[in-house]
Structures are given as structure tokens and as C-alpha cells.
């Protein structure tokens, strides 16, 4: 008798739960469609013109990059990429591989809603995931690998801070694509694309170009949750301020282009491959020897995310153009300030930016200013060599391909 009385209640509960499930599925479908539309719109606008590269006046400075032997082997990277591909099933491999000239190189975006290509960590087996990390480990320094992993962990923290929303934020919502065929002599590369970390890694023989590079997080310090204590970019943050404070009053007057920071200032993020950005700030040729060393140290903090050998090659390139390097600043000048700084030369561009809150804005509803808990960093190779494009152009001139 009791069971017969419970039946209508159970039916009602099932109906309510089923209705909630259907509504949730409909909501997810609508959100997915909206994300697709937003992604396609960004790509259409961002890829409307062919790649040229970041310049100061619209004209490429030629002769900055040359095809040469660096003496730094890329064999471990090639073998790791081959092993990664061999561990994928045919369907995964088909959606992971692109040609070296594919527009996929340029289809990266920090925002969490962006619909990405390639194979995602969330769909990998443990063995496949390890092979993916082996590729990253072979390509980056220990510092760069740790930074990448910590950003992924902090994305999990962001999910926790949004009522455990791991559909939009999470540790494994990152994708890998392979461009070209891993080779000891031909051009190829790989890309990691996800929220707050994008790595573009181009290889030609024993030469490497690891830009555009995008790193950041919100929050940048996990104060609770599974990865409590994880923190990123604090050294880069503090070293930037130390660089500014090493300048005398006249030099600071040249470096500080704006004292008030009210918004986001990065200029070369996703789909901004062709930005015209003139030099600004204080020129390194006017700095003392110790100040120039401080500037080089600051640059090296970012370059050192590459493996040690290729980081050394890149720093030689940077040092060769140090007199043409500028340091610019926007924002406050104390250790609690939010600020932006830019380092720019013919061969490297670095932007560091404290940004407005987005993912944790609901936790700080009255905070509408840039915040130290949200950082974006972009590293670029100006004058046409992002994605190794200038090296690729020269390679095609010497060795014509049907492409």
C-alpha cells in the first residue's frame, strides 16, 4: 500500500528531474551555438587580411632573421611529437594534423569560449596525456613547463570559484595541434591552445621560433581549493617594477607614457598579428650599464621559457639589438599598483598587463579596475617572424614547394 502511494511522488520527481535535465541540455546547446558564432566572428574579422607581422610603421625591417645552423638539436622535440602522434587513434590524429601553411596557426584565442581545434587533454588517455606533456617538456625549459602546468591548474581553480563550473573552466580544457610533419630538416611545428596559455612552436632544422606566446591567469595565486598556493608571474611582475624604479627621474619621465591605468592595455593578443605599434618609452641606448643588465634580465625571464639552448640563441639576438630596445610603462609605481609594461625591439616584443577582473568579478563586485589577480602576458617576434613566417618564406625561396 505504501509503495502504491509513493508511486505518484516518484513519477513526479522523475518528471521534474527529467525536465531539469532537458532544460540543462537545451541551455548547453544554446551556449555551444553562441560560442561557435562568437568564435567564427572573431576568426572572420581577425583573418580578414593576410599575415604581415607586427611593425612600427607598417613596413617590415628586412634582414633581421636568417636561416642558419644554431648547433642546438631539435631531435628530442621531433621524436616527442612523433611519439605523441603515434599514440593518437586515427580520428584524433586526423583532427590534430594540419599543413605548415594552414590558417590554424593564427586561430588561437585566450578567451575560454573559443572553439579550438586539435585533440583536447580532456579526451586523452593517461598514456596520450603523458605523451603530450613529453612534447611540451622537450620543447620548453623546466621553468616553461612548470608555468604551463600551473596555468592549467589555476584554470581548475577558476572553475572552483565559479561554482565548480568545469564545463567552461578546467585543468584539461587545452588542445594540441601539429603543423606539418615532424622532421629533422623540413619545417613543422606545434601549438597548445587554451584559456590563458597559448604556445606556438615553429621548427626548421635546428632553429626554433616560440611566438606568439600567451601566458596568464585569473586568479594568478590560488588562495583555496585543490591547487591552493599555486602562483605564477610574480617574479616577472616584480622585476618589471624594479626595472622602472632603477631609472632616474628623467628616464622615468620618458618611460612612463601614462600614469593612470583604468583598463586593459595589451595590444597584441589574439588576431592582432599585423598591429602597427610605434616605439614608446625610454630607449636602452640611454641607460647605464647596470640598467641595461636589468632590462636584459627582465627580457630573459620570458625567453627562458624556451629550452636552454634555444633561449641562449634568442638572447644573443636580443643583445644584438639592445640599443634599439624600448621600455614603456602605464600605471602606478608602488608594489600594490596595477600596471602595464612593454619591451619592444626589432626582434622581440613583450607586453605585461594587469587586467580587469572577468572570471572572478562576482567575488569582487565593486572592483572595476585592473587587478593584480588577473595578468596577461604576450611575447611576439616583430617584423614578420611570428610563427617562424620569415624563416618559412626564406626556406620557400631557396627550396620551392608545391603549397
ABEGO torsion letter per residue (X at the ends): XAAAAAAAAAAAAAAAAAAAAAAAAAAAAAAAAAAAAAAAAAAAAAAABBBAEBBAAGBBBBGABBBBBAGBBAAAAAAAAAAAAAABBAAAAAAABBBAABAAAABBBABAABBBBEBBAAABBAAAAAAAAAAAAAABBAAAAAAAAAAAAAAAAAAAABGGBAAABEAABBBBBBBEBBBAABBBBBBBBBBGBBBBBBBBEABBBBOBBBBEBOBABBABEAABGBBBGAAAAAAAAAAAAABBAAAAAAABABABBABBABAABBGAAABBBBBBEBBAAABBAAAAAAAAAAAAAAAAABBAAAAAAAAAAAAAAAAABBBBBBEBABAABBBBBBBBBAABBBBBBBBBBAAAAAABAABABBBAABBBBBBBBBGGABGGAAAAAAAAAABBBBX
